Amino acid sequence: MLKLLIFIAICVQILAIPSDIERCKLNDEKCLIKSANKVLKKYYEGNADLKLRSFDPMLIDYVNFVQDAGIVTVRGSANNSYASGLSKGKIEKIEGFDKNSMIVKFKTPKLNVNGSYKSIAKVVNVPINGDGKYKVTFNDFDVTLKSNLTRINRNGKEYFQIISTKMSFTASGGEINISDLGYLINLFLNASFDIIKNGLSSVISKAWSEHFEKVINEVLESNSIDELFLI
């Protein structure tokens, strides 16, 4: 009877992972890419079993921006922002789990981010101060996430936990619309899109990497390594 109960408990834990998502070995990049892309396409609205929150649209509660030097300076924040377009993209690389790390390369044709903002900024010495709604579109959005992982033991099981993440991104262009700044300022901002993108890339990458780390950690800390992977 005890063996039967243990067997049932193991089956319940395995079934917590959607049956259509193939579990992979830690170093099987081909399998990992296939399964990750299936999650991207099918479960972008979230999955309670995986403890995966919606990532298209993805809510970004609050982001603080501070950059006091360079061609673009800013002190401000964005809140209640939503990013959409991730489910239209593709994961091109995912590896490193067997070395307690995670490297993910992802690209999508278009990423839209909109929400509320408040900032005091300068772009090429032009003051850009406002408080209202914003929308930013990135074309050919290409992102790389690099995370360091550690393994923690909890109730006799081993879990991954992210301890640090760095993100970098590129985009071929895009569009900016700030509701309270008027036509001419928006025209200037769009003409300066690449300057703004490059000038704020480190600030944007830091803010977004913290959010991505939080989302991924929720999955890793809620599902043990042998539930997520073939060991």
C-alpha positions as CSV (number, residue, x, y, z in Angstrom):
1,M,0.0,0.0,0.0
2,L,2.8,2.4,0.9
3,K,4.5,1.8,-2.5
4,L,1.2,2.4,-4.2
5,L,0.7,5.8,-2.4
6,I,4.3,6.8,-3.3
7,F,3.7,5.9,-6.9
8,I,0.4,7.9,-7.0
9,A,2.2,10.9,-5.4
10,I,4.9,10.8,-8.0
11,C,2.4,10.6,-10.8
12,V,0.5,13.6,-9.5
13,Q,3.7,15.6,-9.4
14,I,4.6,14.7,-12.9
15,L,1.1,15.4,-14.2
16,A,1.4,18.9,-12.8
17,I,3.5,19.6,-16.0
18,P,1.1,19.8,-19.0
19,S,1.1,16.4,-20.8
20,D,1.8,18.0,-24.2
21,I,5.0,19.6,-23.0
22,E,8.0,17.2,-23.4
23,R,10.4,17.1,-20.5
24,C,14.0,17.3,-21.6
25,K,17.4,16.4,-20.2
26,L,19.3,19.4,-18.8
27,N,21.8,19.5,-21.7
28,D,19.4,18.6,-24.6
29,E,19.2,22.0,-26.3
30,K,17.1,20.8,-29.2
31,C,14.5,19.4,-27.0
32,L,14.5,22.4,-24.6
33,I,14.0,24.8,-27.5
34,K,11.1,22.7,-28.9
35,S,9.4,22.5,-25.5
36,A,10.0,26.2,-24.6
37,N,8.5,27.3,-27.9
38,K,5.4,25.1,-27.3
39,V,4.9,26.8,-23.9
40,L,5.4,30.2,-25.7
41,K,2.8,29.5,-28.3
42,K,0.2,27.6,-26.2
43,Y,0.5,28.9,-22.6
44,Y,1.2,32.6,-23.1
45,E,-1.9,33.4,-21.1
46,G,-0.4,31.5,-18.1
47,N,-0.6,28.0,-16.7
48,A,-1.7,27.4,-13.1
49,D,0.0,24.0,-12.9
50,L,3.4,25.4,-13.8
51,K,2.8,28.5,-11.7
52,L,3.4,30.5,-14.9
53,R,1.8,33.9,-15.0
54,S,0.6,35.5,-18.3
55,F,3.4,36.8,-20.4
56,D,1.4,38.0,-23.4
57,P,0.2,40.5,-22.4
58,M,2.8,40.7,-19.6
59,L,2.1,43.0,-16.7
60,I,5.1,45.0,-15.5
61,D,3.9,46.6,-12.3
62,Y,6.5,49.2,-11.7
63,V,9.9,50.2,-13.2
64,N,12.2,52.9,-12.0
65,F,14.5,54.7,-14.4
66,V,17.6,56.6,-13.3
67,Q,20.3,57.8,-15.7
68,D,22.1,61.0,-15.0
69,A,24.9,60.9,-17.6
70,G,25.1,60.5,-21.4
71,I,23.2,61.8,-24.4
72,V,19.9,60.7,-22.8
73,T,19.3,61.4,-19.1
74,V,16.2,60.4,-17.2
75,R,14.7,60.2,-13.7
76,G,11.3,58.7,-13.8
77,S,9.1,55.6,-13.5
78,A,6.6,53.6,-15.4
79,N,3.7,51.6,-13.8
80,N,0.9,49.3,-14.8
81,S,2.7,48.7,-18.1
82,Y,1.8,45.8,-20.5
83,A,4.1,44.2,-23.0
84,S,2.5,42.4,-25.9
85,G,3.9,40.4,-28.8
86,L,6.1,37.9,-27.0
87,S,3.9,34.9,-28.1
88,K,4.5,35.9,-31.7
89,G,8.2,35.4,-31.3
90,K,10.5,32.4,-31.2
91,I,13.1,31.0,-28.7
92,E,16.3,30.4,-30.8
93,K,18.6,29.2,-28.0
94,I,18.2,27.8,-24.5
95,E,21.1,26.1,-22.7
96,G,23.2,26.0,-19.6
97,F,21.0,24.2,-17.0
98,D,23.5,21.4,-16.7
99,K,26.1,24.0,-15.7
100,N,23.8,25.8,-13.2
101,S,23.2,28.6,-15.6
102,M,20.5,29.7,-18.2
103,I,21.1,31.3,-21.5
104,V,18.1,32.2,-23.6
105,K,18.0,34.0,-27.0
106,F,14.6,35.1,-28.2
107,K,13.3,37.3,-30.9
108,T,9.9,38.6,-32.0
109,P,8.9,40.8,-35.0
110,K,7.2,43.4,-32.8
111,L,7.0,44.2,-29.1
112,N,4.5,46.8,-27.8
113,V,4.8,48.3,-24.4
114,N,2.2,50.7,-23.0
115,G,1.3,52.1,-19.6
116,S,1.6,55.2,-17.4
117,Y,4.8,57.1,-16.8
118,K,6.2,60.1,-15.0
119,S,9.7,61.5,-15.9
120,I,12.1,64.3,-16.1
121,A,14.4,63.7,-19.0
122,K,16.6,65.2,-21.7
123,V,17.3,63.8,-25.2
124,V,20.2,65.6,-26.8
125,N,19.7,68.4,-24.3
126,V,16.0,68.8,-25.2
127,P,13.9,68.7,-22.1
128,I,11.3,65.9,-22.1
129,N,9.2,66.2,-19.0
130,G,5.8,64.6,-18.6
131,D,3.2,62.7,-16.7
132,G,0.7,60.6,-18.6
133,K,0.3,57.6,-20.9
134,Y,3.0,56.1,-23.2
135,K,3.3,53.5,-25.9
136,V,6.6,52.2,-27.3
137,T,6.9,49.7,-30.2
138,F,10.2,47.9,-30.8
139,N,10.6,46.3,-34.3
140,D,12.6,43.1,-34.7
141,F,13.1,42.8,-30.9
142,D,16.0,40.5,-30.2
143,V,16.8,39.7,-26.6
144,T,19.4,37.6,-24.7
145,L,19.0,36.6,-21.1
146,K,21.9,35.2,-19.1
147,S,21.2,33.9,-15.6
148,N,23.3,32.3,-12.9
149,L,21.4,29.5,-11.0
150,T,21.8,27.8,-7.7
151,R,20.2,24.6,-6.4
152,I,18.3,24.6,-3.2
153,N,16.9,21.6,-1.3
154,R,13.3,21.8,0.0
155,N,11.4,18.9,1.5
156,G,13.7,16.4,0.0
157,K,13.6,17.8,-3.5
158,E,16.0,20.0,-5.5
159,Y,15.0,23.2,-7.1
160,F,16.7,25.8,-9.3
161,Q,16.8,29.4,-8.2
162,I,18.0,32.3,-10.2
163,I,20.6,34.4,-8.3
164,S,21.4,37.0,-11.0
165,T,20.3,37.9,-14.5
166,K,21.7,40.1,-17.2
167,M,19.7,41.1,-20.3
168,S,20.7,42.7,-23.6
169,F,18.6,43.6,-26.5
170,T,18.5,45.0,-30.0
171,A,15.8,46.4,-32.2
172,S,15.8,47.6,-35.8
173,G,13.6,50.6,-35.1
174,G,10.3,51.5,-33.5
175,E,7.8,54.1,-32.6
176,I,7.1,56.3,-29.5
177,N,3.9,57.9,-28.6
178,I,3.6,60.0,-25.4
179,S,0.0,61.2,-24.8
180,D,0.7,64.5,-23.0
181,L,3.7,65.8,-25.0
182,G,2.1,67.0,-28.2
183,Y,2.7,66.3,-31.9
184,L,6.1,68.1,-32.3
185,I,7.7,66.5,-29.3
186,N,6.5,63.1,-30.4
187,L,7.8,63.8,-33.9
188,F,11.2,64.6,-32.3
189,L,11.2,61.5,-30.2
190,N,10.4,59.2,-33.1
191,A,13.2,60.9,-35.2
192,S,15.5,60.2,-32.2
193,F,14.3,56.6,-31.6
194,D,17.7,54.9,-32.1
195,I,19.4,57.6,-30.0
196,I,16.9,57.0,-27.1
197,K,17.0,53.2,-27.5
198,N,20.8,53.1,-27.4
199,G,21.1,55.8,-24.7
200,L,18.7,54.0,-22.4
201,S,19.6,50.4,-23.3
202,S,21.4,49.6,-20.0
203,V,18.6,51.2,-17.9
204,I,15.9,49.3,-19.8
205,S,17.8,46.0,-19.8
206,K,18.3,46.2,-16.0
207,A,14.6,47.0,-15.3
208,W,13.3,44.2,-17.6
209,S,15.9,41.6,-16.5
210,E,14.6,42.0,-12.9
211,H,11.1,41.4,-14.1
212,F,11.9,38.4,-16.3
213,E,13.9,36.9,-13.4
214,K,10.9,37.2,-11.1
215,V,8.6,35.5,-13.6
216,I,11.0,32.6,-14.4
217,N,11.9,32.1,-10.7
218,E,8.2,31.6,-9.9
219,V,8.3,28.6,-12.2
220,L,11.6,27.2,-11.1
221,E,10.9,27.6,-7.4
222,S,7.4,26.0,-7.7
223,N,8.5,22.9,-9.7
224,S,11.4,20.7,-8.7
225,I,14.2,19.9,-11.1
226,D,13.0,16.3,-11.6
227,E,9.5,17.6,-12.4
228,L,10.7,20.0,-15.0
229,F,13.5,17.9,-16.5
230,L,14.4,14.3,-17.2
231,I,17.1,13.5,-14.7
